[in-house]
Amino acid sequence: MRGAVVLVVVLIAGCSSTTETPRQFAPSPASQPPREVPSGTSAENVVPVDGEADGTTLLSPGRHSLRANGAADTVHLAVVDVPEGVRGYGGFALHRFTIPRTEPYQGLLYWTIAGVHADPCTKSGGLLDAGASVTSLADALARQALTTTTSPQPVSVDGHDGVRLDLVAPADIDFADCAEGYFDVWVSSLGGGRYLQAPGQRSTLWILDVDDQRVALEVSTTPGVSPDDVQVLTKMAESVTFVRAG
């Protein structure tokens, strides 16, 4: 993920469905230390996902917080109800696969998105203006070449309104033929970004206005992930509560 693919901090990523080498685009986790979850709030007993987590260590089931990839000073942390079998990555992502990855990609990621690549493969056309609103980002994703998006549907997470949509990569493409060998869909606000792992990958986005800050939750899966696994990730996304970073 370019980011989340921090990229690392964002992401992890790669374009192979087997083993992959992390790509690092955003500031390293070391430059973005984990933010403490404030005490005296509903976020007590929440464990922050370590900004240096490399996806190899299983998290204990319970409530864990993510810091959005793309904003070192994100106003809100996303607190997720995490089941068994989940690993943290870069402070902004939760993965349900082992590393090195030899199975389909499946994860939940938390973003601030600054711009959308006009063409994720060739990178021609530069970045589409994603504006600052929920609607402007949804519109930019719909204008992106090669990917397809579903019609945005109204949604609310933890009382914060926005839209939900799916973004799907083409199935008939070889990411190795893309510029630098990556299929880059968006950039985050600190120079990181998101690249997809495989043709046919589907990312479900909850684009939300959280107290006048636009954020996005992403459930992303590559072909081969079961409907039951998708449901686990969706339940995690819908469990999110937002708390102010301390």
C-alpha positions in Angstrom: 0.0 0.0 0.0 1.7 3.2 -0.6 1.1 4.3 2.6 -0.9 1.9 3.8 0.2 0.8 2.1 2.5 3.2 3.8 3.1 3.3 2.4 4.4 2.9 5.5 3.1 4.5 7.5 1.9 3.8 5.1 1.3 0.8 4.0 2.6 -2.3 3.3 2.0 -3.5 0.1 3.0 -4.9 -2.9 1.5 -6.1 -6.0 2.0 -9.8 -5.7 -0.5 -12.2 -4.2 2.4 -14.2 -2.8 5.4 -12.7 -1.0 5.9 -9.0 -1.2 8.4 -6.3 -0.3 7.1 -3.3 1.7 7.2 0.0 -0.1 7.8 3.0 2.0 6.5 6.4 0.9 5.5 8.3 4.0 7.6 9.3 7.0 8.8 6.3 8.8 7.0 5.0 11.8 9.9 6.2 14.0 9.2 9.8 12.9 5.6 9.5 14.0 5.5 8.1 17.6 2.4 6.5 18.8 -0.1 9.0 20.2 -1.4 8.3 23.7 -5.1 7.7 24.0 -6.5 10.3 26.4 -7.5 9.1 29.9 -10.9 9.9 31.4 -12.7 9.2 28.2 -14.5 6.3 26.5 -11.1 5.5 25.1 -9.8 4.1 28.4 -8.5 0.5 28.1 -7.7 1.1 24.5 -4.3 -0.1 23.2 -2.8 2.1 20.4 -1.4 0.2 17.4 2.3 0.8 17.5 3.6 3.1 14.7 6.5 0.7 14.3 4.4 -2.4 14.1 5.4 -4.4 11.0 2.5 -6.8 10.7 4.2 -9.8 12.2 2.8 -9.8 15.7 -0.8 -10.7 16.6 -2.8 -8.2 18.6 -4.7 -9.3 21.6 -8.5 -9.2 21.1 -10.0 -6.0 22.4 -10.1 -2.3 21.6 -7.2 -0.9 19.6 -6.7 2.6 18.2 -5.4 3.6 14.8 -3.9 7.0 13.8 -4.8 8.0 10.2 -2.1 7.5 7.6 -1.3 10.9 6.2 -1.7 13.1 9.2 0.9 13.1 12.0 -1.5 15.3 14.1 -4.7 13.6 13.2 -7.4 15.1 15.4 -9.2 11.8 15.9 -8.1 8.3 16.5 -10.2 5.4 15.2 -10.9 2.9 18.0 -11.7 -0.6 16.6 -13.1 -3.7 18.2 -10.4 -6.2 17.2 -11.1 -10.0 17.1 -8.6 -12.8 17.2 -6.2 -13.2 14.3 -5.4 -9.6 13.6 -2.0 -7.9 13.2 -1.2 -4.2 13.4 0.8 -2.3 10.8 2.4 1.1 10.9 -0.1 2.5 13.4 -2.8 2.9 10.8 -3.6 -0.6 9.6 -5.0 -3.9 10.8 -4.2 -7.0 8.7 -5.6 -10.5 8.7 -2.8 -12.3 7.0 0.7 -13.5 7.9 4.0 -11.8 6.7 5.6 -12.7 4.4 2.2 -12.8 2.8 1.3 -16.1 1.0 -2.5 -15.7 1.0 -5.0 -13.1 -0.2 -4.7 -9.6 1.2 -7.3 -8.5 3.7 -7.1 -5.4 5.9 -8.7 -2.4 7.5 -6.9 0.9 7.1 -7.5 4.5 8.3 -6.6 7.4 6.1 -6.6 11.1 5.4 -6.6 11.5 1.6 -5.1 14.5 -0.1 -5.4 13.7 -3.8 -6.4 11.0 -6.2 -4.2 9.7 -9.1 -5.9 10.5 -12.4 -4.4 7.2 -13.8 -3.2 4.8 -11.1 -1.0 2.9 -13.6 0.7 5.4 -15.9 0.5 8.3 -13.4 -0.4 10.5 -16.3 -2.6 13.4 -15.6 -1.2 14.0 -12.2 -3.5 14.2 -9.2 -7.2 14.9 -9.3 -8.3 17.6 -6.8 -10.0 15.7 -3.9 -11.1 18.9 -2.2 -11.8 18.8 1.5 -15.4 17.4 1.7 -16.8 13.9 1.6 -18.5 14.6 -1.7 -15.4 16.0 -3.4 -13.4 12.9 -2.6 -16.1 10.6 -3.8 -16.3 12.5 -7.0 -12.6 12.4 -7.6 -12.5 8.6 -7.1 -15.3 8.3 -9.6 -13.3 10.2 -12.2 -10.2 8.0 -11.8 -9.2 6.0 -14.9 -9.1 2.2 -14.8 -10.8 1.7 -11.5 -14.6 1.5 -11.1 -16.6 2.8 -8.2 -20.1 2.1 -7.0 -22.6 4.9 -6.4 -21.9 6.5 -3.0 -24.5 5.6 -0.4 -25.2 7.6 2.8 -23.7 6.1 5.9 -23.0 6.9 9.5 -20.3 5.6 11.8 -20.3 6.5 15.4 -22.7 9.3 14.7 -20.5 10.8 12.0 -22.1 11.1 8.5 -20.6 10.4 5.2 -20.8 8.0 2.3 -19.9 4.4 1.6 -18.6 3.2 -1.8 -16.6 0.4 -3.4 -13.5 1.0 -5.5 -12.4 -1.9 -7.7 -9.2 -2.4 -9.6 -9.3 -3.9 -13.1 -8.9 -7.6 -13.3 -7.2 -7.6 -16.7 -4.0 -5.7 -15.9 -0.5 -6.6 -14.9 0.7 -4.1 -12.2 4.3 -4.9 -13.2 3.6 -2.9 -16.4 2.6 0.2 -14.5 5.0 3.1 -13.8 7.5 1.9 -11.1 5.5 -1.3 -11.0 2.8 0.1 -8.7 -0.9 0.8 -9.1 -1.2 3.9 -7.0 -4.8 5.1 -6.2 -4.4 8.0 -3.9 -1.9 10.1 -1.9 -2.1 11.0 1.8 -1.4 14.4 3.2 2.2 13.7 4.3 3.5 12.4 1.0 2.4 8.8 1.6 -0.3 7.0 -0.4 -2.1 3.9 -1.3 -1.1 1.3 -3.9 -3.1 -1.8 -4.4 -1.8 -5.4 -4.1 -3.5 -7.2 -7.0 -5.7 -7.0 -10.0 -9.4 -7.2 -9.1 -8.7 -5.9 -5.6 -11.8 -4.3 -3.9 -11.7 -1.5 -1.4 -14.8 -0.5 0.5 -14.5 3.1 1.7 -16.4 4.8 4.5 -15.6 8.5 3.8 -16.7 10.5 6.8 -16.9 14.0 8.2 -15.6 13.7 11.8 -16.1 17.0 13.5 -15.2 18.9 10.3 -12.2 16.6 9.4 -12.6 14.3 6.5 -11.3 10.8 7.1 -11.6 7.4 5.4 -11.9 3.9 6.6 -10.9 1.3 4.1 -11.7 -2.4 4.0 -9.6 -3.9 1.3 -9.4 -7.5 -0.1 -7.9 -9.2 -3.0 -9.6 -12.0 -5.0 -9.9 -15.2 -2.9 -10.9 -13.7 0.3 -14.1 -15.4 1.5 -17.4 -13.6 2.2 -17.1 -14.5 5.8 -13.7 -12.8 6.1 -15.1 -9.7 4.3 -17.9 -9.6 6.9 -15.4 -9.8 9.8 -13.5 -6.8 8.4 -16.8 -4.9 7.7 -17.9 -5.5 11.3 -14.6 -4.1 12.5 -15.1 -0.9 10.4 -18.6 -0.5 11.6 -17.5 -0.9 15.2 -15.2 2.2 15.0 -15.6 5.0 17.5 -13.7 8.2 17.1 -11.9 9.8 20.0 -9.7 13.0 20.1 -6.0 12.3 20.2 -4.4 13.3 23.4 
